[in-house]
Amino acid sequence: MKNMKNSIPFYQKIERICLNKYPNEWVAPSIILKISSKNKTKSVIRVLVSIIVFLLLTALVIRDFVNYYSDEFELKRILLSALLLAIFSDVSLPTLFLHLNYMKTNKNEAYEIKNKIIIKRKNGNETIYNFDEIDTIYLYQSNAGRRTLWSAYHFMEINLKSGEMLYLTSLLHSSDFETILKKNMDLSYYKITNRLFPVFVIA
């Protein structure tokens, strides 16, 4: 297990969620997690919106710079355009990078959770993990709420006792991992919330 006190930086908040409320004979409902058109539609829309707005603002700034040498140049307008581009870049670029990061993380992967086991399928291979093999679960999410295009991106990191780690990103499902942890797994976990930044998978 990670030393939580030493590994959590100032911009993150950690909360331990204790579950394990069902008896040993409890049979959890199964769920299949994979990147599908339905699951990534909302994410793709966010990415497209961010790219379109970013390109429009970039074109606006370029136009104002071109007009720098003409009589139509206005310093206030070019500064405003540059400011808008800088502000939106802080929102749109993380969304694009997050999407690519999550796509790379779960490329060609699918997970099935049922009967206290996790089945990982990748490139035709299948690996089964029992819940007993799990050491710690971390749920990483953003604290930005609905204020940013990247706030819906989050992922679950499952640390196994063998040292192996599984990364399940929000592109694998249309719900949220807190619901899955409570409904399909009933396992305690650490919820780590980034106060300032989006959550990238660094495997």
C-alpha positions as CSV (number, residue, x, y, z in Angstrom):
1,M,0.0,0.0,0.0
2,K,1.2,3.5,-0.7
3,N,2.2,5.8,2.1
4,M,-0.7,8.2,1.7
5,K,0.6,10.8,4.0
6,N,3.8,11.3,2.0
7,S,2.5,10.7,-1.5
8,I,-0.5,13.1,-1.6
9,P,0.5,16.7,-2.8
10,F,-1.1,19.9,-1.5
11,Y,-3.4,20.2,-4.5
12,Q,-5.1,16.9,-3.9
13,K,-7.7,15.8,-1.3
14,I,-8.0,12.2,-0.1
15,E,-11.0,10.5,1.4
16,R,-11.3,6.8,2.4
17,I,-14.6,5.3,1.5
18,C,-15.4,2.1,3.5
19,L,-17.8,-0.4,1.9
20,N,-17.7,-4.2,2.4
21,K,-21.2,-4.0,3.7
22,Y,-22.6,-7.1,2.0
23,P,-22.1,-10.7,3.4
24,N,-19.5,-13.1,2.0
25,E,-22.2,-15.0,0.1
26,W,-23.3,-11.8,-1.7
27,V,-23.3,-12.2,-5.5
28,A,-22.6,-8.8,-7.2
29,P,-24.3,-8.0,-10.5
30,S,-22.0,-8.3,-13.4
31,I,-20.9,-5.4,-15.6
32,I,-18.8,-5.2,-18.8
33,L,-16.5,-2.2,-19.3
34,K,-15.1,-1.4,-22.7
35,I,-14.6,1.6,-25.0
36,S,-17.7,1.7,-27.1
37,S,-19.3,4.4,-29.3
38,K,-21.9,5.0,-26.7
39,N,-19.4,5.4,-23.9
40,K,-17.1,7.8,-25.7
41,T,-19.8,9.9,-27.4
42,K,-19.9,12.6,-24.7
43,S,-16.1,12.7,-24.5
44,V,-15.7,13.0,-28.2
45,I,-18.2,15.9,-28.2
46,R,-16.2,17.7,-25.5
47,V,-13.0,17.2,-27.5
48,L,-14.6,18.5,-30.7
49,V,-16.1,21.5,-29.0
50,S,-12.7,22.3,-27.4
51,I,-10.8,21.9,-30.7
52,I,-13.3,24.0,-32.7
53,V,-13.3,26.9,-30.2
54,F,-9.5,26.7,-29.8
55,L,-9.1,26.9,-33.6
56,L,-11.6,29.8,-33.8
57,L,-9.7,31.8,-31.1
58,T,-6.4,31.0,-32.8
59,A,-7.7,32.3,-36.1
60,L,-8.9,35.4,-34.3
61,V,-5.5,36.0,-32.8
62,I,-3.7,35.4,-36.1
63,R,-6.0,37.8,-37.9
64,D,-5.3,40.5,-35.3
65,F,-1.6,40.0,-35.6
66,V,-1.9,40.2,-39.4
67,N,-3.7,43.5,-39.0
68,Y,-0.9,44.7,-36.8
69,Y,0.7,46.3,-39.9
70,S,-2.5,47.8,-41.2
71,D,-4.6,50.8,-40.2
72,E,-7.2,48.5,-38.7
73,F,-4.9,47.5,-35.8
74,E,-6.3,48.0,-32.3
75,L,-4.1,47.0,-29.4
76,K,-7.0,46.4,-27.1
77,R,-8.6,43.9,-29.5
78,I,-5.5,41.9,-30.0
79,L,-4.8,41.7,-26.3
80,L,-8.4,40.6,-25.7
81,S,-8.1,37.9,-28.3
82,A,-4.8,36.7,-26.9
83,L,-6.2,36.6,-23.4
84,L,-9.3,34.6,-24.5
85,L,-7.0,32.1,-26.3
86,A,-4.8,31.7,-23.3
87,I,-7.8,31.2,-21.0
88,F,-9.5,28.7,-23.2
89,S,-6.2,26.9,-23.9
90,D,-6.1,26.0,-20.2
91,V,-9.4,24.3,-20.6
92,S,-9.4,22.9,-24.1
93,L,-5.9,21.5,-24.4
94,P,-6.2,19.4,-21.2
95,T,-9.4,17.9,-22.6
96,L,-7.7,16.8,-25.8
97,F,-4.6,15.4,-24.0
98,L,-6.8,13.6,-21.5
99,H,-8.9,11.9,-24.2
100,L,-5.7,10.7,-26.0
101,N,-4.2,9.6,-22.6
102,Y,-7.3,7.6,-21.7
103,M,-7.6,6.1,-25.2
104,K,-4.0,4.9,-25.1
105,T,-4.4,3.5,-21.6
106,N,-7.4,1.3,-22.4
107,K,-6.7,0.6,-26.1
108,N,-7.9,-2.9,-27.1
109,E,-8.9,-3.6,-23.5
110,A,-12.2,-4.7,-21.9
111,Y,-13.0,-5.6,-18.4
112,E,-15.8,-7.8,-16.9
113,I,-16.6,-7.6,-13.2
114,K,-18.7,-10.4,-11.8
115,N,-18.8,-12.8,-8.8
116,K,-15.9,-11.1,-7.0
117,I,-13.5,-11.4,-9.9
118,I,-12.2,-9.0,-12.6
119,I,-11.7,-10.4,-16.0
120,K,-9.3,-8.4,-18.2
121,R,-9.4,-9.1,-22.0
122,K,-6.8,-7.6,-24.3
123,N,-5.7,-8.6,-27.8
124,G,-7.4,-12.0,-27.4
125,N,-5.8,-12.8,-24.1
126,E,-7.8,-13.2,-20.9
127,T,-6.6,-12.7,-17.3
128,I,-8.7,-13.3,-14.2
129,Y,-8.1,-11.5,-10.9
130,N,-9.9,-12.4,-7.7
131,F,-11.0,-9.6,-5.4
132,D,-8.8,-11.3,-2.7
133,E,-5.8,-10.3,-4.9
134,I,-6.6,-6.6,-4.6
135,D,-4.5,-4.6,-2.2
136,T,-5.8,-1.0,-2.7
137,I,-8.1,0.8,-5.0
138,Y,-7.7,4.5,-5.8
139,L,-10.4,6.6,-7.6
140,Y,-8.9,9.7,-9.2
141,Q,-11.2,12.5,-10.2
142,S,-11.3,16.3,-10.8
143,N,-12.7,18.8,-8.3
144,A,-13.8,21.2,-11.1
145,G,-17.4,19.9,-11.1
146,R,-19.1,20.9,-14.4
147,R,-17.0,24.0,-14.8
148,T,-14.6,22.6,-17.3
149,L,-14.7,20.3,-20.4
150,W,-12.4,17.8,-18.7
151,S,-14.2,17.5,-15.4
152,A,-16.0,14.3,-16.4
153,Y,-12.7,12.5,-17.0
154,H,-11.7,10.2,-14.1
155,F,-10.1,6.8,-13.6
156,M,-9.7,3.9,-11.2
157,E,-6.3,2.5,-10.2
158,I,-6.4,-1.0,-8.8
159,N,-3.2,-2.1,-7.0
160,L,-2.8,-5.9,-6.8
161,K,-0.8,-7.6,-4.1
162,S,1.5,-9.0,-6.8
163,G,2.5,-5.4,-7.6
164,E,0.6,-5.3,-10.9
165,M,-1.7,-2.3,-11.5
166,L,-4.9,-2.0,-13.5
167,Y,-6.1,1.3,-14.9
168,L,-9.7,1.7,-15.8
169,T,-10.6,5.1,-17.3
170,S,-14.0,6.8,-17.7
171,L,-14.0,6.0,-21.4
172,L,-14.8,2.4,-20.5
173,H,-18.3,3.2,-19.2
174,S,-21.1,5.8,-19.3
175,S,-21.7,5.8,-15.5
176,D,-19.1,6.6,-12.8
177,F,-16.7,4.3,-10.9
178,E,-18.2,5.2,-7.5
179,T,-21.4,3.6,-8.6
180,I,-19.6,0.6,-9.9
181,L,-17.5,0.2,-6.7
182,K,-20.6,0.3,-4.6
183,K,-23.0,-1.7,-6.8
184,N,-20.7,-4.2,-8.5
185,M,-17.7,-4.6,-6.3
186,D,-18.5,-3.5,-2.7
187,L,-14.9,-2.8,-2.0
188,S,-13.4,0.0,0.1
189,Y,-11.3,2.6,-1.8
190,Y,-9.5,5.9,-1.6
191,K,-11.0,8.8,-3.4
192,I,-8.4,11.2,-4.5
193,T,-9.6,14.6,-5.8
194,N,-7.4,16.9,-7.8
195,R,-8.2,20.5,-6.7
196,L,-6.5,22.3,-9.6
197,F,-5.7,19.9,-12.4
198,P,-7.3,17.2,-14.5
199,V,-6.3,13.6,-13.7
200,F,-3.9,12.0,-16.2
201,V,-3.0,8.3,-16.1
202,I,0.7,7.9,-15.5
203,A,1.4,4.2,-15.8
